[in-house]
Amino acid sequence: MKNKITNFLLLLFCLSLNVGVATAQQNHEYVDLGLPSGTLWATCNIGAEHPWECGDYFAWGETSTKTTYTTANYKYFNGETDLTKYCNKDIWGSNGYTDSYTTLETTDDVAFVNWGSEWCMPTLIQWNELIYNCYWVWTEKNDKQGNKSRGYMVYKAFKPGDRGIRKYKGETPDAAYTENVPHIFLPTTGEKIGSRIAYHEEGGSYRSSSLDLSLPLITHSLNFESDNVYDAGWTPREYGISVRPVRCNRFVNDGFAALQQKHEYVDLGLPSGTLWATCNIGAENTWDYGDYFAWGETSPKETYSWDNYKYANGSYDRLTKYCTNKKHGNNGYIDGLKELEPKDDAATANWGIDWCMPSLDQIKELKKKCNWTWTSNNGIKGYMVTGPNGNSLFLPAAGCRSGIDFFSVGSYGDYWSRSLYESYPYHARYLYFNSSSVDRYYSFRYLGFSVRPVMCKN
């Protein structure tokens, strides 16, 4: 009898665990907004049952709600401002504490913990992608309960020229954008400071998973008002802020299979026989900007600076790889490497061994042997590059990234080569263009530039 009771209690315990998992894994709706990264956005905030509801509020890195949000009860403060986790500067760390975390771990990601492993909080990059690739309309209407609902309708931009357009309060949107177009609604939420909700009627604040590397007491967020949407917002970590999850980006197949997927190329009839890819890395279409990479790094980032550049110890004159002049090496370091190794080549690392970043000579050949025409492709400015045989490719003017900002998008193109600038090894060579000129140049390695791969000659 005792064994039967024990087994029965064990069964109840296991069932309770399964219920917990099922609750975390329950279905939550999401929308495909046609974003270049393929990110799928949830239709509701965490804690909300409907899109127009604010939902719950969370301090950054905490996974439960609270009655008050202060520095005194923030999980990763030891006192008022001494950080115990997610700290890249010892001046803000408890007893000089630092670590290498710049993005929330899954155990501290409220979307992952509350909604299950298929969900996570968006990064700064994903918020900025939403800003610059969708059609935003300030909306004031009554919800189904008759309450006034304010916020932004964020539509899939079905015309390329509509990407990044924001219609603020009092401005007339394109009538073609109706609720039949894929969209999400971001209601005004305000911020919970202490025990009160501030700015609830005026604006919205939404958490990202990304730390602000310049001041780790704050984190990146989406912030908006009826007359502005800020692409570099921030909020203190201890404030209670709303969370709109995204589906986690994971390969459908294993990573190797994803690397070996087919990518299109074009034969321009060049003397060298070089075959150029038709898209940038991170792009789905020829006109998409794609991702941005520091030279020698293989993943995009939220922030581009010497402080977080992979192959420097915080400064241009402290290089730790690809250094031909000891004056610029860390403690006189020099290795003589003049071209990226395959493991540091963004094309090889992301697309597989058949692809690599172009050499300076390949860029020189593309410039000299092809006809360059400044044009617009699906509303995106750039160059149509036509080869000797009449075939062509399109290079969008994607601009570049420095710090957390985007520069010259739609006006300039900056495309890395795999070649170091040997005279000043803190620079690398790249293809540069605007509407009136095309040239080869050099620039700081930490900057985020586009990458257009070429087929490797194995």
C-alpha positions as CSV (number, residue, x, y, z in Angstrom):
1,M,0.0,0.0,0.0
2,K,2.8,2.4,0.9
3,N,4.5,1.7,-2.4
4,K,1.3,2.4,-4.3
5,I,0.8,5.8,-2.5
6,T,4.5,6.7,-3.2
7,N,4.1,5.8,-6.9
8,F,0.8,7.8,-7.1
9,L,2.5,10.9,-5.6
10,L,5.4,10.5,-7.9
11,L,3.0,10.4,-10.8
12,L,1.3,13.5,-9.7
13,F,4.7,15.2,-9.4
14,C,5.7,14.2,-12.9
15,L,2.3,15.4,-14.3
16,S,2.8,18.8,-12.6
17,L,6.2,19.1,-14.3
18,N,4.6,18.3,-17.6
19,V,1.9,20.9,-17.1
20,G,4.6,23.5,-16.4
21,V,6.4,22.6,-19.6
22,A,3.1,22.7,-21.5
23,T,2.3,26.1,-20.1
24,A,5.7,27.5,-21.2
25,Q,5.4,25.8,-24.6
26,Q,1.8,26.9,-25.2
27,N,1.1,28.3,-28.7
28,H,1.6,32.0,-29.1
29,E,0.8,33.7,-32.4
30,Y,3.4,35.3,-34.6
31,V,3.5,37.2,-37.9
32,D,5.9,37.1,-40.8
33,L,6.6,40.7,-41.8
34,G,8.9,39.8,-44.7
35,L,12.0,41.0,-42.9
36,P,15.4,40.2,-44.5
37,S,16.5,38.1,-41.5
38,G,13.3,36.1,-41.5
39,T,12.5,37.2,-37.9
40,L,9.0,36.3,-36.8
41,W,7.4,38.7,-34.3
42,A,4.8,37.8,-31.7
43,T,1.5,39.5,-31.9
44,C,1.2,40.2,-28.2
45,N,3.4,41.3,-25.3
46,I,4.3,38.9,-22.5
47,G,1.4,38.9,-20.0
48,A,-1.1,40.2,-22.6
49,E,-4.0,38.3,-24.1
50,H,-4.7,40.7,-26.9
51,P,-2.4,42.9,-29.1
52,W,-3.7,46.1,-27.6
53,E,-2.9,45.2,-24.0
54,C,0.4,46.3,-22.4
55,G,1.0,43.0,-20.6
56,D,3.5,42.7,-17.8
57,Y,6.6,44.7,-17.0
58,F,10.1,43.3,-16.4
59,A,13.4,44.6,-15.3
60,W,16.2,43.6,-17.7
61,G,17.5,40.1,-16.9
62,E,14.6,39.3,-14.6
63,T,11.9,36.8,-15.5
64,S,9.1,37.6,-13.0
65,T,7.0,40.7,-12.4
66,K,7.3,42.8,-9.2
67,T,5.3,45.4,-7.3
68,T,8.1,47.9,-7.3
69,Y,11.1,48.4,-9.7
70,T,14.1,50.0,-8.0
71,T,17.9,49.7,-7.9
72,A,17.5,48.3,-4.4
73,N,15.7,45.2,-5.5
74,Y,17.2,44.7,-9.0
75,K,18.6,41.2,-9.3
76,Y,22.0,42.1,-10.6
77,F,22.8,45.1,-8.5
78,N,24.8,44.9,-5.3
79,G,23.7,48.2,-3.8
80,E,22.7,51.1,-6.0
81,T,24.9,50.7,-9.1
82,D,27.4,47.9,-8.4
83,L,26.8,45.2,-11.1
84,T,27.1,41.5,-10.4
85,K,26.4,40.3,-14.0
86,Y,26.4,41.7,-17.5
87,C,29.2,44.2,-16.9
88,N,32.0,45.1,-19.4
89,K,33.5,48.0,-17.4
90,D,35.1,47.4,-14.0
91,I,34.2,50.9,-12.8
92,W,30.5,49.7,-12.6
93,G,31.2,46.2,-11.4
94,S,30.9,45.1,-7.8
95,N,34.5,45.1,-6.5
96,G,35.7,45.6,-10.0
97,Y,33.7,42.7,-11.4
98,T,33.5,42.3,-15.2
99,D,32.3,39.5,-17.6
100,S,32.0,39.1,-21.3
101,Y,28.2,39.0,-21.5
102,T,26.7,41.6,-23.8
103,T,23.4,39.7,-24.5
104,L,21.1,38.0,-22.1
105,E,21.6,34.3,-21.4
106,T,18.5,32.2,-21.9
107,T,18.1,31.7,-18.2
108,D,17.7,35.5,-17.9
109,D,15.6,35.9,-21.0
110,V,12.0,36.4,-19.9
111,A,10.6,35.3,-23.3
112,F,12.6,32.0,-23.2
113,V,11.7,31.4,-19.6
114,N,8.0,32.3,-19.8
115,W,7.0,31.2,-23.3
116,G,9.5,28.4,-23.9
117,S,12.6,27.6,-25.9
118,E,11.1,28.7,-29.3
119,W,11.0,32.3,-28.1
120,C,13.4,35.0,-27.0
121,M,13.7,38.7,-26.5
122,P,14.7,40.7,-29.6
123,T,18.2,42.1,-30.0
124,L,18.9,45.7,-30.9
125,I,19.6,44.6,-34.5
126,Q,16.1,43.0,-34.7
127,W,14.4,46.2,-33.4
128,N,16.4,48.3,-35.9
129,E,15.5,45.9,-38.7
130,L,11.8,46.3,-37.8
131,I,12.2,50.1,-37.8
132,Y,14.0,50.3,-41.2
133,N,12.1,47.6,-43.1
134,C,8.4,48.1,-42.1
135,Y,5.7,50.8,-42.6
136,W,4.8,52.4,-39.3
137,V,1.5,54.2,-38.6
138,W,0.6,56.0,-35.4
139,T,-2.9,54.7,-34.5
140,E,-5.5,55.8,-31.9
141,K,-8.7,53.7,-31.7
142,N,-11.0,52.1,-29.2
143,D,-10.2,48.4,-28.4
144,K,-12.8,45.8,-28.1
145,Q,-13.6,46.8,-24.6
146,G,-14.2,50.4,-25.6
147,N,-10.9,51.6,-24.1
148,K,-8.7,54.1,-26.0
149,S,-5.8,52.3,-27.6
150,R,-2.7,54.1,-28.8
151,G,0.4,52.9,-30.5
152,Y,2.0,52.0,-33.8
153,M,0.6,49.6,-36.4
154,V,3.8,48.1,-37.9
155,Y,3.0,46.8,-41.4
156,K,4.9,44.5,-43.8
157,A,6.1,47.0,-46.5
158,F,4.8,45.5,-49.7
159,K,6.5,48.3,-51.7
160,P,10.3,48.6,-51.3
161,G,10.0,52.4,-51.2
162,D,7.8,52.1,-48.1
163,R,10.4,50.5,-46.0
164,G,11.3,52.6,-42.9
165,I,8.4,55.1,-43.6
166,R,6.8,56.3,-40.3
167,K,3.5,58.1,-40.3
168,Y,3.3,60.1,-37.1
169,K,0.2,61.6,-35.4
170,G,-1.7,63.8,-37.8
171,E,0.0,62.4,-40.9
172,T,-2.1,60.5,-43.5
173,P,-0.9,56.9,-44.2
174,D,-1.2,55.1,-47.5
175,A,-4.8,53.8,-47.8
176,A,-3.4,50.5,-49.1
177,Y,-2.2,49.6,-45.6
178,T,-5.2,48.0,-43.9
179,E,-5.6,45.3,-41.3
180,N,-5.5,42.8,-44.2
181,V,-1.8,43.5,-44.6
182,P,0.5,41.4,-42.3
183,H,1.2,43.6,-39.2
184,I,1.8,43.8,-35.5
185,F,0.5,46.4,-33.1
186,L,2.8,48.0,-30.5
187,P,0.7,49.7,-27.8
188,T,1.9,52.6,-25.7
189,T,3.1,51.0,-22.5
190,G,5.1,53.6,-20.5
191,E,7.6,52.4,-18.0
192,K,7.2,51.1,-14.5
193,I,9.4,53.2,-12.2
194,G,9.2,52.3,-8.5
195,S,5.5,51.3,-8.1
196,R,4.0,53.8,-10.7
197,I,3.6,53.5,-14.5
198,A,5.0,56.6,-16.1
199,Y,4.4,58.0,-19.6
200,H,1.7,55.3,-20.2
201,E,-0.4,57.6,-22.5
202,E,2.5,59.3,-24.2
203,G,4.8,56.5,-25.5
204,G,6.1,52.9,-25.5
205,S,9.2,51.3,-24.2
206,Y,10.1,47.7,-25.2
207,R,13.0,45.7,-24.0
208,S,15.8,44.2,-26.1
209,S,18.3,41.5,-25.0
210,S,21.2,43.8,-25.8
211,L,23.4,45.6,-23.2
212,D,24.6,49.1,-23.9
213,L,28.4,48.6,-24.0
214,S,29.2,52.2,-23.4
215,L,27.3,52.3,-20.1
216,P,26.3,48.8,-18.7
217,L,23.8,50.3,-16.3
218,I,21.5,50.8,-19.2
219,T,20.3,48.5,-22.0
220,H,19.1,49.1,-25.6
221,S,15.3,49.3,-26.1
222,L,12.7,50.5,-28.6
223,N,11.3,53.8,-27.5
224,F,8.6,55.7,-29.3
225,E,6.1,58.6,-29.0
226,S,3.4,59.8,-31.3
227,D,5.9,62.0,-33.2
228,N,9.0,59.8,-33.1
229,V,10.4,56.3,-33.2
230,Y,13.9,56.2,-31.7
231,D,16.4,53.7,-33.3
232,A,18.9,54.0,-30.5
233,G,16.7,54.0,-27.4
234,W,17.8,53.0,-24.0
235,T,16.4,52.4,-20.5
236,P,17.8,51.7,-17.1
237,R,18.1,48.0,-16.3
238,E,16.0,48.3,-13.1
239,Y,12.9,49.8,-14.8
240,G,9.9,47.7,-15.5
241,I,9.5,47.5,-19.3
242,S,7.2,45.6,-21.7
243,V,8.6,42.7,-23.7
244,R,7.5,41.7,-27.3
245,P,9.1,38.3,-28.1
246,V,10.4,37.0,-31.4
247,R,10.8,33.4,-32.5
248,C,14.4,32.2,-31.9
249,N,16.6,32.0,-34.9
250,R,17.7,28.4,-35.2
251,F,18.7,26.4,-38.2
252,V,15.9,24.1,-39.4
253,N,18.6,21.6,-40.3
254,D,22.0,21.3,-38.7
255,G,24.5,24.1,-39.0
256,F,26.5,22.3,-41.7
257,A,23.5,21.9,-43.9
258,A,22.6,25.6,-43.5
259,L,26.1,26.6,-44.6
260,Q,26.0,24.4,-47.7
261,Q,22.7,25.8,-49.0
262,K,22.7,27.0,-52.5
263,H,23.6,30.7,-53.2
264,E,23.3,32.1,-56.7
265,Y,26.2,33.6,-58.6
266,V,26.6,35.4,-62.0
267,D,29.3,35.1,-64.6
268,L,30.2,38.6,-65.8
269,G,32.7,37.4,-68.3
270,L,35.6,38.8,-66.4
271,P,39.2,37.9,-67.5
272,S,39.9,36.2,-64.2
273,G,36.8,34.0,-64.5
274,T,35.6,35.3,-61.0
275,L,32.0,34.5,-60.3
276,W,30.3,37.0,-58.1
277,A,27.3,36.3,-55.8
278,T,24.1,37.9,-56.6
279,C,23.3,38.9,-53.0
280,N,25.1,40.3,-49.9
281,I,25.5,38.0,-46.9
282,G,22.4,38.2,-44.8
283,A,20.2,39.2,-47.8
284,E,17.4,37.2,-49.5
285,N,17.1,39.4,-52.5
286,T,19.6,41.2,-54.7
287,W,18.4,44.6,-53.5
288,D,18.5,43.8,-49.7
289,Y,21.2,45.4,-47.7
290,G,22.0,42.2,-45.7
291,D,24.2,42.1,-42.6
292,Y,27.2,44.2,-41.6
293,F,30.6,42.8,-40.5
294,A,33.7,44.1,-39.0
295,W,36.8,43.0,-41.0
296,G,37.8,39.5,-39.8
297,E,34.6,38.9,-37.9
298,T,32.0,36.4,-39.1
299,S,28.9,37.5,-37.2
300,P,27.0,40.9,-37.2
301,K,26.8,42.8,-33.9
302,E,24.8,45.5,-32.2
303,T,27.8,47.7,-31.7
304,Y,30.9,48.3,-33.8
305,S,33.9,49.8,-32.1
306,W,37.6,49.2,-31.2
307,D,36.4,48.2,-27.7
308,N,34.7,45.1,-29.0
309,Y,36.7,44.4,-32.2
310,K,37.8,40.8,-32.2
311,Y,41.5,41.3,-33.2
312,A,42.5,44.4,-31.2
313,N,43.0,44.9,-27.5
314,G,40.7,48.0,-27.3
315,S,42.6,50.3,-29.7
316,Y,43.8,50.6,-33.2
317,D,47.5,50.4,-32.1
318,R,46.9,47.1,-30.1
319,L,46.2,44.6,-32.9
320,T,46.3,40.9,-32.0
321,K,46.1,39.5,-35.5
322,Y,46.7,40.6,-39.1
323,C,49.5,43.0,-38.2
324,T,52.4,43.9,-40.4
325,N,53.8,46.7,-38.3
326,K,54.8,46.2,-34.7
327,K,54.1,49.9,-34.0
328,H,50.4,48.9,-34.3
329,G,50.6,45.5,-32.6
330,N,49.6,44.7,-29.0
331,N,53.0,44.8,-27.2
332,G,54.8,44.9,-30.5
333,Y,52.9,41.9,-31.9
334,I,53.4,41.2,-35.6
335,D,52.4,38.2,-37.7
336,G,52.7,39.3,-41.3
337,L,49.3,38.0,-42.4
338,K,48.0,40.1,-45.3
339,E,44.7,38.3,-46.2
340,L,42.0,36.8,-44.1
341,E,42.3,33.2,-43.2
342,P,39.1,31.1,-44.1
343,K,38.0,30.9,-40.4
344,D,37.9,34.8,-40.3
345,D,36.3,35.2,-43.7
346,A,32.6,36.1,-43.3
347,A,31.7,34.5,-46.7
348,T,33.4,31.2,-45.9
349,A,32.1,31.0,-42.3
350,N,28.5,31.8,-43.3
351,W,28.1,30.3,-46.8
352,G,30.6,27.4,-46.8
353,I,34.0,26.5,-48.3
354,D,32.9,27.3,-51.9
355,W,32.7,31.0,-51.0
356,C,35.1,33.7,-49.9
357,M,35.4,37.5,-49.6
358,P,36.9,39.1,-52.8
359,S,40.5,40.1,-52.9
360,L,41.6,43.7,-53.7
361,D,42.5,42.5,-57.2
362,Q,39.1,41.1,-57.8
363,I,37.5,44.4,-56.7
364,K,39.9,46.2,-59.0
365,E,38.9,44.0,-61.9
366,L,35.2,44.5,-61.2
367,K,35.6,48.3,-61.2
368,K,37.8,48.4,-64.3
369,K,36.2,45.8,-66.6
370,C,32.5,46.5,-65.9
371,N,30.1,49.3,-66.7
372,W,28.6,50.9,-63.6
373,T,25.2,52.5,-63.7
374,W,23.7,54.3,-60.6
375,T,20.0,53.2,-60.5
376,S,17.2,52.0,-58.3
377,N,16.2,48.4,-57.8
378,N,12.8,47.8,-56.1
379,G,13.1,51.3,-54.6
380,I,16.7,50.7,-53.3
381,K,19.5,52.9,-54.6
382,G,22.8,51.3,-55.8
383,Y,24.8,50.3,-58.8
384,M,23.9,47.9,-61.6
385,V,27.3,46.4,-62.6
386,T,27.3,45.0,-66.1
387,G,30.1,42.8,-67.2
388,P,31.8,42.3,-70.6
389,N,29.4,39.6,-71.6
390,G,26.3,41.6,-70.8
391,N,25.4,39.9,-67.5
392,S,24.9,42.1,-64.5
393,L,24.6,42.2,-60.7
394,F,23.2,44.9,-58.3
395,L,25.1,46.3,-55.4
396,P,22.8,48.2,-53.0
397,A,24.0,51.3,-51.3
398,A,23.9,49.8,-47.8
399,G,26.0,52.4,-46.0
400,C,28.0,51.2,-43.0
401,R,27.8,50.9,-39.2
402,S,29.8,52.5,-36.4
403,G,28.9,52.3,-32.8
404,I,25.2,51.5,-32.7
405,D,24.4,53.7,-35.7
406,F,23.8,53.3,-39.4
407,F,25.4,55.8,-41.7
408,S,24.8,56.8,-45.4
409,V,22.2,54.1,-46.0
410,G,20.9,54.6,-49.5
411,S,23.7,57.0,-50.5
412,Y,27.0,55.1,-50.1
413,G,28.2,51.5,-50.5
414,D,31.0,50.0,-48.5
415,Y,32.1,46.5,-49.3
416,W,35.0,44.7,-47.6
417,S,37.7,42.9,-49.4
418,R,39.7,40.1,-47.7
419,S,42.9,42.2,-48.1
420,L,44.7,44.1,-45.3
421,Y,46.1,47.6,-45.9
422,E,49.7,46.7,-45.2
423,S,51.1,50.2,-44.6
424,Y,48.6,50.9,-41.8
425,P,47.3,47.4,-40.7
426,Y,44.5,48.8,-38.6
427,H,42.9,49.5,-41.9
428,A,41.6,47.0,-44.5
429,R,40.8,47.5,-48.2
430,Y,37.3,47.9,-49.5
431,L,35.1,48.9,-52.4
432,Y,33.6,52.4,-52.0
433,F,30.9,54.1,-54.0
434,N,28.3,56.8,-54.1
435,S,26.2,58.1,-57.0
436,S,29.0,59.9,-58.6
437,S,32.1,57.7,-58.0
438,V,33.4,54.2,-57.6
439,D,36.8,53.5,-56.1
440,R,39.0,51.3,-53.9
441,Y,39.9,52.6,-50.5
442,Y,40.8,51.6,-47.0
443,S,39.1,52.1,-43.6
444,F,39.1,51.1,-40.0
445,R,38.7,47.4,-39.5
446,Y,36.2,47.7,-36.7
447,L,33.5,49.3,-38.9
448,G,30.5,47.3,-40.0
449,F,30.6,47.0,-43.9
450,S,28.7,44.8,-46.3
451,V,30.1,41.6,-47.8
452,R,29.5,40.4,-51.4
453,P,31.1,37.0,-51.7
454,V,32.8,35.4,-54.7
455,M,33.2,31.8,-55.6
456,C,36.5,30.4,-54.3
457,K,39.0,29.0,-56.8
458,N,39.7,25.7,-55.0
